[in-house]
């Protein structure tokens, strides 16, 4: 991955609400990891109205 092609994006964590910075790649994929609770999220833009979001819960926690 070429780090010069990444653009920063301000995001809120879905788990704790902490404001963090994710990075958008050229293929419209945003990668994000919360510094406070270690939640990991990957978002891929499919169309103007649809996005595929994958959330990985921190160790020892569950999503629901």
PDB file with SEQRES, HELIX, SHEET and CRYST1 records, atoms N, CA, C and O in Angstrom:
SEQRES   1 A   64  UNK UNK UNK UNK UNK UNK UNK UNK UNK UNK UNK UNK UNK          
SEQRES   2 A   64  UNK UNK UNK UNK UNK UNK UNK UNK UNK UNK UNK UNK UNK          
SEQRES   3 A   64  UNK UNK UNK UNK UNK UNK UNK UNK UNK UNK UNK UNK UNK          
SEQRES   4 A   64  UNK UNK UNK UNK UNK UNK UNK UNK UNK UNK UNK UNK UNK          
SEQRES   5 A   64  UNK UNK UNK UNK UNK UNK UNK UNK UNK UNK UNK UNK              
HELIX    1 AA1 UNK A    3  UNK A    5  5                                   3    
SHEET    1 AA1 5 UNK A   7  UNK A  12  0                                        
SHEET    2 AA1 5 UNK A  19  UNK A  24 -1                                        
SHEET    3 AA1 5 UNK A  29  UNK A  33 -1                                        
SHEET    4 AA1 5 UNK A  40  UNK A  45 -1                                        
SHEET    5 AA1 5 UNK A  51  UNK A  56 -1                                        
CRYST1    1.000    1.000    1.000  90.00  90.00  90.00 P 1           1          
ATOM      1  N   UNK A   1       0.838  -1.172   0.000  1.00  0.00           N  
ATOM      2  CA  UNK A   1       0.000   0.000   0.000  1.00  0.00           C  
ATOM      3  C   UNK A   1       0.884   1.236   0.000  1.00  0.00           C  
ATOM      4  O   UNK A   1       1.810   1.350   0.803  1.00  0.00           O  
ATOM      5  N   UNK A   2       0.597   2.144  -0.890  1.00  0.00           N  
ATOM      6  CA  UNK A   2       1.344   3.393  -0.974  1.00  0.00           C  
ATOM      7  C   UNK A   2       0.691   4.418  -0.043  1.00  0.00           C  
ATOM      8  O   UNK A   2      -0.461   4.795  -0.255  1.00  0.00           O  
ATOM      9  N   UNK A   3       1.405   4.864   0.970  1.00  0.00           N  
ATOM     10  CA  UNK A   3       0.830   5.767   1.957  1.00  0.00           C  
ATOM     11  C   UNK A   3       0.607   7.172   1.414  1.00  0.00           C  
ATOM     12  O   UNK A   3      -0.124   7.950   2.028  1.00  0.00           O  
ATOM     13  N   UNK A   4       1.209   7.517   0.291  1.00  0.00           N  
ATOM     14  CA  UNK A   4       0.988   8.830  -0.304  1.00  0.00           C  
ATOM     15  C   UNK A   4      -0.395   8.944  -0.927  1.00  0.00           C  
ATOM     16  O   UNK A   4      -0.887  10.054  -1.133  1.00  0.00           O  
ATOM     17  N   UNK A   5      -1.037   7.806  -1.234  1.00  0.00           N  
ATOM     18  CA  UNK A   5      -2.349   7.810  -1.848  1.00  0.00           C  
ATOM     19  C   UNK A   5      -3.488   7.840  -0.828  1.00  0.00           C  
ATOM     20  O   UNK A   5      -4.651   7.931  -1.221  1.00  0.00           O  
ATOM     21  N   UNK A   6      -3.187   7.766   0.464  1.00  0.00           N  
ATOM     22  CA  UNK A   6      -4.212   7.761   1.503  1.00  0.00           C  
ATOM     23  C   UNK A   6      -4.627   9.176   1.862  1.00  0.00           C  
ATOM     24  O   UNK A   6      -3.788  10.072   1.956  1.00  0.00           O  
ATOM     25  N   UNK A   7      -5.938   9.375   2.065  1.00  0.00           N  
ATOM     26  CA  UNK A   7      -6.441  10.666   2.523  1.00  0.00           C  
ATOM     27  C   UNK A   7      -7.136  10.476   3.863  1.00  0.00           C  
ATOM     28  O   UNK A   7      -7.895   9.519   4.021  1.00  0.00           O  
ATOM     29  N   UNK A   8      -6.903  11.357   4.833  1.00  0.00           N  
ATOM     30  CA  UNK A   8      -7.526  11.209   6.146  1.00  0.00           C  
ATOM     31  C   UNK A   8      -9.012  11.557   6.115  1.00  0.00           C  
ATOM     32  O   UNK A   8      -9.440  12.455   5.390  1.00  0.00           O  
ATOM     33  N   UNK A   9      -9.795  10.823   6.922  1.00  0.00           N  
ATOM     34  CA  UNK A   9     -11.234  11.018   7.031  1.00  0.00           C  
ATOM     35  C   UNK A   9     -11.585  11.002   8.509  1.00  0.00           C  
ATOM     36  O   UNK A   9     -11.172  10.090   9.225  1.00  0.00           O  
ATOM     37  N   UNK A  10     -12.337  11.988   8.983  1.00  0.00           N  
ATOM     38  CA  UNK A  10     -12.770  12.027  10.380  1.00  0.00           C  
ATOM     39  C   UNK A  10     -13.954  11.090  10.558  1.00  0.00           C  
ATOM     40  O   UNK A  10     -14.930  11.166   9.812  1.00  0.00           O  
ATOM     41  N   UNK A  11     -13.869  10.202  11.553  1.00  0.00           N  
ATOM     42  CA  UNK A  11     -14.914   9.218  11.797  1.00  0.00           C  
ATOM     43  C   UNK A  11     -15.201   9.125  13.286  1.00  0.00           C  
ATOM     44  O   UNK A  11     -14.368   9.496  14.114  1.00  0.00           O  
ATOM     45  N   UNK A  12     -16.385   8.628  13.619  1.00  0.00           N  
ATOM     46  CA  UNK A  12     -16.752   8.345  15.005  1.00  0.00           C  
ATOM     47  C   UNK A  12     -16.801   6.836  15.191  1.00  0.00           C  
ATOM     48  O   UNK A  12     -17.280   6.111  14.319  1.00  0.00           O  
ATOM     49  N   UNK A  13     -16.311   6.373  16.315  1.00  0.00           N  
ATOM     50  CA  UNK A  13     -16.329   4.949  16.629  1.00  0.00           C  
ATOM     51  C   UNK A  13     -17.767   4.518  16.926  1.00  0.00           C  
ATOM     52  O   UNK A  13     -18.483   5.203  17.657  1.00  0.00           O  
ATOM     53  N   UNK A  14     -18.185   3.395  16.365  1.00  0.00           N  
ATOM     54  CA  UNK A  14     -19.532   2.880  16.615  1.00  0.00           C  
ATOM     55  C   UNK A  14     -19.667   2.266  18.001  1.00  0.00           C  
ATOM     56  O   UNK A  14     -20.782   2.096  18.492  1.00  0.00           O  
ATOM     57  N   UNK A  15     -18.557   1.933  18.633  1.00  0.00           N  
ATOM     58  CA  UNK A  15     -18.570   1.270  19.930  1.00  0.00           C  
ATOM     59  C   UNK A  15     -18.563   2.273  21.084  1.00  0.00           C  
ATOM     60  O   UNK A  15     -19.394   2.171  21.987  1.00  0.00           O  
ATOM     61  N   UNK A  16     -17.641   3.242  21.072  1.00  0.00           N  
ATOM     62  CA  UNK A  16     -17.490   4.146  22.216  1.00  0.00           C  
ATOM     63  C   UNK A  16     -17.784   5.613  21.875  1.00  0.00           C  
ATOM     64  O   UNK A  16     -17.893   6.431  22.789  1.00  0.00           O  
ATOM     65  N   UNK A  17     -17.915   5.970  20.596  1.00  0.00           N  
ATOM     66  CA  UNK A  17     -18.233   7.341  20.205  1.00  0.00           C  
ATOM     67  C   UNK A  17     -17.037   8.264  20.114  1.00  0.00           C  
ATOM     68  O   UNK A  17     -17.208   9.462  19.887  1.00  0.00           O  
ATOM     69  N   UNK A  18     -15.842   7.752  20.283  1.00  0.00           N  
ATOM     70  CA  UNK A  18     -14.623   8.547  20.224  1.00  0.00           C  
ATOM     71  C   UNK A  18     -14.360   8.994  18.785  1.00  0.00           C  
ATOM     72  O   UNK A  18     -14.496   8.195  17.858  1.00  0.00           O  
ATOM     73  N   UNK A  19     -13.987  10.251  18.588  1.00  0.00           N  
ATOM     74  CA  UNK A  19     -13.671  10.752  17.251  1.00  0.00           C  
ATOM     75  C   UNK A  19     -12.236  10.379  16.894  1.00  0.00           C  
ATOM     76  O   UNK A  19     -11.300  10.698  17.627  1.00  0.00           O  
ATOM     77  N   UNK A  20     -12.075   9.707  15.773  1.00  0.00           N  
ATOM     78  CA  UNK A  20     -10.771   9.243  15.319  1.00  0.00           C  
ATOM     79  C   UNK A  20     -10.613   9.536  13.838  1.00  0.00           C  
ATOM     80  O   UNK A  20     -11.536  10.018  13.181  1.00  0.00           O  
ATOM     81  N   UNK A  21      -9.441   9.239  13.331  1.00  0.00           N  
ATOM     82  CA  UNK A  21      -9.153   9.467  11.924  1.00  0.00           C  
ATOM     83  C   UNK A  21      -8.992   8.123  11.233  1.00  0.00           C  
ATOM     84  O   UNK A  21      -8.210   7.276  11.664  1.00  0.00           O  
ATOM     85  N   UNK A  22      -9.753   7.938  10.139  1.00  0.00           N  
ATOM     86  CA  UNK A  22      -9.601   6.776   9.276  1.00  0.00           C  
ATOM     87  C   UNK A  22      -8.903   7.233   8.003  1.00  0.00           C  
ATOM     88  O   UNK A  22      -8.755   8.432   7.768  1.00  0.00           O  
ATOM     89  N   UNK A  23      -8.478   6.289   7.190  1.00  0.00           N  
ATOM     90  CA  UNK A  23      -7.752   6.633   5.972  1.00  0.00           C  
ATOM     91  C   UNK A  23      -8.424   6.016   4.756  1.00  0.00           C  
ATOM     92  O   UNK A  23      -8.679   4.813   4.721  1.00  0.00           O  
ATOM     93  N   UNK A  24      -8.710   6.849   3.756  1.00  0.00           N  
ATOM     94  CA  UNK A  24      -9.352   6.410   2.527  1.00  0.00           C  
ATOM     95  C   UNK A  24      -8.295   6.152   1.465  1.00  0.00           C  
ATOM     96  O   UNK A  24      -7.446   7.004   1.202  1.00  0.00           O  
ATOM     97  N   UNK A  25      -8.350   4.978   0.859  1.00  0.00           N  
ATOM     98  CA  UNK A  25      -7.437   4.614  -0.219  1.00  0.00           C  
ATOM     99  C   UNK A  25      -8.047   5.032  -1.559  1.00  0.00           C  
ATOM    100  O   UNK A  25      -9.179   5.513  -1.619  1.00  0.00           O  
ATOM    101  N   UNK A  26      -7.289   4.843  -2.609  1.00  0.00           N  
ATOM    102  CA  UNK A  26      -7.729   5.238  -3.950  1.00  0.00           C  
ATOM    103  C   UNK A  26      -8.970   4.460  -4.393  1.00  0.00           C  
ATOM    104  O   UNK A  26      -9.777   4.990  -5.158  1.00  0.00           O  
ATOM    105  N   UNK A  27      -9.141   3.230  -3.936  1.00  0.00           N  
ATOM    106  CA  UNK A  27     -10.294   2.409  -4.337  1.00  0.00           C  
ATOM    107  C   UNK A  27     -11.528   2.657  -3.466  1.00  0.00           C  
ATOM    108  O   UNK A  27     -12.430   1.819  -3.430  1.00  0.00           O  
ATOM    109  N   UNK A  28     -11.583   3.790  -2.767  1.00  0.00           N  
ATOM    110  CA  UNK A  28     -12.712   4.209  -1.916  1.00  0.00           C  
ATOM    111  C   UNK A  28     -12.912   3.299  -0.702  1.00  0.00           C  
ATOM    112  O   UNK A  28     -14.025   3.215  -0.182  1.00  0.00           O  
ATOM    113  N   UNK A  29     -11.872   2.626  -0.244  1.00  0.00           N  
ATOM    114  CA  UNK A  29     -11.934   1.820   0.962  1.00  0.00           C  
ATOM    115  C   UNK A  29     -11.396   2.641   2.128  1.00  0.00           C  
ATOM    116  O   UNK A  29     -10.309   3.213   2.047  1.00  0.00           O  
ATOM    117  N   UNK A  30     -12.170   2.694   3.216  1.00  0.00           N  
ATOM    118  CA  UNK A  30     -11.760   3.434   4.404  1.00  0.00           C  
ATOM    119  C   UNK A  30     -11.419   2.432   5.503  1.00  0.00           C  
ATOM    120  O   UNK A  30     -12.238   1.575   5.834  1.00  0.00           O  
ATOM    121  N   UNK A  31     -10.221   2.531   6.068  1.00  0.00           N  
ATOM    122  CA  UNK A  31      -9.782   1.678   7.160  1.00  0.00           C  
ATOM    123  C   UNK A  31      -9.664   2.531   8.423  1.00  0.00           C  
ATOM    124  O   UNK A  31      -9.179   3.662   8.385  1.00  0.00           O  
ATOM    125  N   UNK A  32     -10.116   1.964   9.538  1.00  0.00           N  
ATOM    126  CA  UNK A  32     -10.220   2.734  10.766  1.00  0.00           C  
ATOM    127  C   UNK A  32      -9.975   1.819  11.954  1.00  0.00           C  
ATOM    128  O   UNK A  32     -10.446   0.682  11.978  1.00  0.00           O  
ATOM    129  N   UNK A  33      -9.235   2.320  12.943  1.00  0.00           N  
ATOM    130  CA  UNK A  33      -9.058   1.611  14.213  1.00  0.00           C  
ATOM    131  C   UNK A  33      -9.138   2.631  15.339  1.00  0.00           C  
ATOM    132  O   UNK A  33      -8.416   3.628  15.330  1.00  0.00           O  
ATOM    133  N   UNK A  34     -10.012   2.385  16.305  1.00  0.00           N  
ATOM    134  CA  UNK A  34     -10.210   3.303  17.422  1.00  0.00           C  
ATOM    135  C   UNK A  34      -9.056   3.151  18.410  1.00  0.00           C  
ATOM    136  O   UNK A  34      -8.686   2.037  18.780  1.00  0.00           O  
ATOM    137  N   UNK A  35      -8.493   4.285  18.832  1.00  0.00           N  
ATOM    138  CA  UNK A  35      -7.404   4.252  19.805  1.00  0.00           C  
ATOM    139  C   UNK A  35      -7.892   3.934  21.207  1.00  0.00           C  
ATOM    140  O   UNK A  35      -7.137   3.398  22.018  1.00  0.00           O  
ATOM    141  N   UNK A  36      -9.141   4.257  21.503  1.00  0.00           N  
ATOM    142  CA  UNK A  36      -9.662   4.075  22.849  1.00  0.00           C  
ATOM    143  C   UNK A  36     -10.100   2.630  23.119  1.00  0.00           C  
ATOM    144  O   UNK A  36      -9.743   2.064  24.152  1.00  0.00           O  
ATOM    145  N   UNK A  37     -10.872   2.026  22.199  1.00  0.00           N  
ATOM    146  CA  UNK A  37     -11.441   0.704  22.476  1.00  0.00           C  
ATOM    147  C   UNK A  37     -10.958  -0.387  21.520  1.00  0.00           C  
ATOM    148  O   UNK A  37     -11.356  -1.541  21.681  1.00  0.00           O  
ATOM    149  N   UNK A  38     -10.129  -0.074  20.544  1.00  0.00           N  
ATOM    150  CA  UNK A  38      -9.523  -1.021  19.598  1.00  0.00           C  
ATOM    151  C   UNK A  38     -10.510  -1.632  18.608  1.00  0.00           C  
ATOM    152  O   UNK A  38     -10.226  -2.690  18.046  1.00  0.00           O  
ATOM    153  N   UNK A  39     -11.656  -1.001  18.379  1.00  0.00           N  
ATOM    154  CA  UNK A  39     -12.587  -1.452  17.355  1.00  0.00           C  
ATOM    155  C   UNK A  39     -11.964  -1.234  15.984  1.00  0.00           C  
ATOM    156  O   UNK A  39     -11.334  -0.202  15.750  1.00  0.00           O  
ATOM    157  N   UNK A  40     -12.131  -2.190  15.076  1.00  0.00           N  
ATOM    158  CA  UNK A  40     -11.601  -2.059  13.719  1.00  0.00           C  
ATOM    159  C   UNK A  40     -12.764  -2.050  12.744  1.00  0.00           C  
ATOM    160  O   UNK A  40     -13.710  -2.825  12.884  1.00  0.00           O  
ATOM    161  N   UNK A  41     -12.689  -1.161  11.744  1.00  0.00           N  
ATOM    162  CA  UNK A  41     -13.767  -1.038  10.784  1.00  0.00           C  
ATOM    163  C   UNK A  41     -13.179  -0.831   9.399  1.00  0.00           C  
ATOM    164  O   UNK A  41     -12.215  -0.084   9.226  1.00  0.00           O  
ATOM    165  N   UNK A  42     -13.767  -1.501   8.413  1.00  0.00           N  
ATOM    166  CA  UNK A  42     -13.396  -1.328   7.014  1.00  0.00           C  
ATOM    167  C   UNK A  42     -14.674  -1.032   6.253  1.00  0.00           C  
ATOM    168  O   UNK A  42     -15.641  -1.790   6.340  1.00  0.00           O  
ATOM    169  N   UNK A  43     -14.688   0.057   5.512  1.00  0.00           N  
ATOM    170  CA  UNK A  43     -15.851   0.480   4.750  1.00  0.00           C  
ATOM    171  C   UNK A  43     -15.471   0.600   3.278  1.00  0.00           C  
ATOM    172  O   UNK A  43     -14.477   1.244   2.942  1.00  0.00           O  
ATOM    173  N   UNK A  44     -16.263  -0.019   2.398  1.00  0.00           N  
ATOM    174  CA  UNK A  44     -16.002   0.044   0.965  1.00  0.00           C  
ATOM    175  C   UNK A  44     -17.227   0.605   0.269  1.00  0.00           C  
ATOM    176  O   UNK A  44     -18.340   0.115   0.457  1.00  0.00           O  
ATOM    177  N   UNK A  45     -17.015   1.637  -0.538  1.00  0.00           N  
ATOM    178  CA  UNK A  45     -18.092   2.261  -1.283  1.00  0.00           C  
ATOM    179  C   UNK A  45     -18.444   1.383  -2.476  1.00  0.00           C  
ATOM    180  O   UNK A  45     -17.582   1.079  -3.301  1.00  0.00           O  
ATOM    181  N   UNK A  46     -19.706   0.976  -2.573  1.00  0.00           N  
ATOM    182  CA  UNK A  46     -20.168   0.159  -3.679  1.00  0.00           C  
ATOM    183  C   UNK A  46     -20.827   1.029  -4.738  1.00  0.00           C  
ATOM    184  O   UNK A  46     -20.551   0.877  -5.928  1.00  0.00           O  
ATOM    185  N   UNK A  47     -21.695   1.940  -4.315  1.00  0.00           N  
ATOM    186  CA  UNK A  47     -22.320   2.901  -5.221  1.00  0.00           C  
ATOM    187  C   UNK A  47     -22.552   4.187  -4.440  1.00  0.00           C  
ATOM    188  O   UNK A  47     -22.119   4.298  -3.293  1.00  0.00           O  
ATOM    189  N   UNK A  48     -23.221   5.149  -5.035  1.00  0.00           N  
ATOM    190  CA  UNK A  48     -23.465   6.415  -4.341  1.00  0.00           C  
ATOM    191  C   UNK A  48     -24.393   6.250  -3.147  1.00  0.00           C  
ATOM    192  O   UNK A  48     -24.385   7.084  -2.241  1.00  0.00           O  
ATOM    193  N   UNK A  49     -25.196   5.184  -3.130  1.00  0.00           N  
ATOM    194  CA  UNK A  49     -26.142   4.990  -2.048  1.00  0.00           C  
ATOM    195  C   UNK A  49     -25.837   3.783  -1.177  1.00  0.00           C  
ATOM    196  O   UNK A  49     -26.530   3.565  -0.184  1.00  0.00           O  
ATOM    197  N   UNK A  50     -24.831   2.996  -1.509  1.00  0.00           N  
ATOM    198  CA  UNK A  50     -24.569   1.745  -0.792  1.00  0.00           C  
ATOM    199  C   UNK A  50     -23.101   1.681  -0.380  1.00  0.00           C  
ATOM    200  O   UNK A  50     -22.206   1.991  -1.166  1.00  0.00           O  
ATOM    201  N   UNK A  51     -22.871   1.272   0.873  1.00  0.00           N  
ATOM    202  CA  UNK A  51     -21.514   1.043   1.372  1.00  0.00           C  
ATOM    203  C   UNK A  51     -21.501  -0.274   2.149  1.00  0.00           C  
ATOM    204  O   UNK A  51     -22.438  -0.575   2.888  1.00  0.00           O  
ATOM    205  N   UNK A  52     -20.454  -1.041   1.979  1.00  0.00           N  
ATOM    206  CA  UNK A  52     -20.266  -2.294   2.699  1.00  0.00           C  
ATOM    207  C   UNK A  52     -19.366  -1.995   3.892  1.00  0.00           C  
ATOM    208  O   UNK A  52     -18.216  -1.593   3.714  1.00  0.00           O  
ATOM    209  N   UNK A  53     -19.880  -2.186   5.114  1.00  0.00           N  
ATOM    210  CA  UNK A  53     -19.136  -1.875   6.326  1.00  0.00           C  
ATOM    211  C   UNK A  53     -18.902  -3.169   7.107  1.00  0.00           C  
ATOM    212  O   UNK A  53     -19.844  -3.908   7.391  1.00  0.00           O  
ATOM    213  N   UNK A  54     -17.640  -3.437   7.451  1.00  0.00           N  
ATOM    214  CA  UNK A  54     -17.291  -4.607   8.256  1.00  0.00           C  
ATOM    215  C   UNK A  54     -16.677  -4.121   9.560  1.00  0.00           C  
ATOM    216  O   UNK A  54     -15.696  -3.378   9.564  1.00  0.00           O  
ATOM    217  N   UNK A  55     -17.273  -4.556  10.665  1.00  0.00           N  
ATOM    218  CA  UNK A  55     -16.830  -4.132  11.989  1.00  0.00           C  
ATOM    219  C   UNK A  55     -16.295  -5.348  12.739  1.00  0.00           C  
ATOM    220  O   UNK A  55     -16.952  -6.387  12.804  1.00  0.00           O  
ATOM    221  N   UNK A  56     -15.098  -5.209  13.305  1.00  0.00           N  
ATOM    222  CA  UNK A  56     -14.498  -6.255  14.114  1.00  0.00           C  
ATOM    223  C   UNK A  56     -14.456  -5.772  15.559  1.00  0.00           C  
ATOM    224  O   UNK A  56     -13.843  -4.750  15.865  1.00  0.00           O  
ATOM    225  N   UNK A  57     -15.115  -6.518  16.442  1.00  0.00           N  
ATOM    226  CA  UNK A  57     -15.174  -6.137  17.849  1.00  0.00           C  
ATOM    227  C   UNK A  57     -13.822  -6.336  18.511  1.00  0.00           C  
ATOM    228  O   UNK A  57     -13.058  -7.213  18.107  1.00  0.00           O  
ATOM    229  N   UNK A  58     -13.513  -5.527  19.534  1.00  0.00           N  
ATOM    230  CA  UNK A  58     -12.282  -5.710  20.290  1.00  0.00           C  
ATOM    231  C   UNK A  58     -12.258  -7.064  21.017  1.00  0.00           C  
ATOM    232  O   UNK A  58     -13.305  -7.675  21.231  1.00  0.00           O  
ATOM    233  N   UNK A  59     -11.081  -7.516  21.386  1.00  0.00           N  
ATOM    234  CA  UNK A  59     -10.930  -8.788  22.083  1.00  0.00           C  
ATOM    235  C   UNK A  59     -11.680  -8.727  23.415  1.00  0.00           C  
ATOM    236  O   UNK A  59     -11.534  -7.775  24.183  1.00  0.00           O  
ATOM    237  N   UNK A  60     -12.471  -9.742  23.669  1.00  0.00           N  
ATOM    238  CA  UNK A  60     -13.223  -9.802  24.913  1.00  0.00           C  
ATOM    239  C   UNK A  60     -14.586  -9.150  24.847  1.00  0.00           C  
ATOM    240  O   UNK A  60     -15.311  -9.158  25.842  1.00  0.00           O  
ATOM    241  N   UNK A  61     -14.964  -8.580  23.703  1.00  0.00           N  
ATOM    242  CA  UNK A  61     -16.269  -7.948  23.538  1.00  0.00           C  
ATOM    243  C   UNK A  61     -17.000  -8.579  22.380  1.00  0.00           C  
ATOM    244  O   UNK A  61     -16.398  -9.273  21.561  1.00  0.00           O  
ATOM    245  N   UNK A  62     -18.308  -8.340  22.305  1.00  0.00           N  
ATOM    246  CA  UNK A  62     -19.092  -8.799  21.164  1.00  0.00           C  
ATOM    247  C   UNK A  62     -19.820  -7.607  20.562  1.00  0.00           C  
ATOM    248  O   UNK A  62     -19.955  -6.566  21.204  1.00  0.00           O  
ATOM    249  N   UNK A  63     -20.283  -7.758  19.340  1.00  0.00           N  
ATOM    250  CA  UNK A  63     -20.965  -6.651  18.674  1.00  0.00           C  
ATOM    251  C   UNK A  63     -22.354  -6.395  19.224  1.00  0.00           C  
ATOM    252  O   UNK A  63     -22.811  -5.252  19.244  1.00  0.00           O  
ATOM    253  N   UNK A  64     -23.036  -7.450  19.673  1.00  0.00           N  
ATOM    254  CA  UNK A  64     -24.413  -7.274  20.139  1.00  0.00           C  
ATOM    255  C   UNK A  64     -24.570  -7.722  21.545  1.00  0.00           C  
ATOM    256  O   UNK A  64     -25.667  -7.645  22.098  1.00  0.00           O  
TER     257      UNK A  64                                                      
END                                                                             
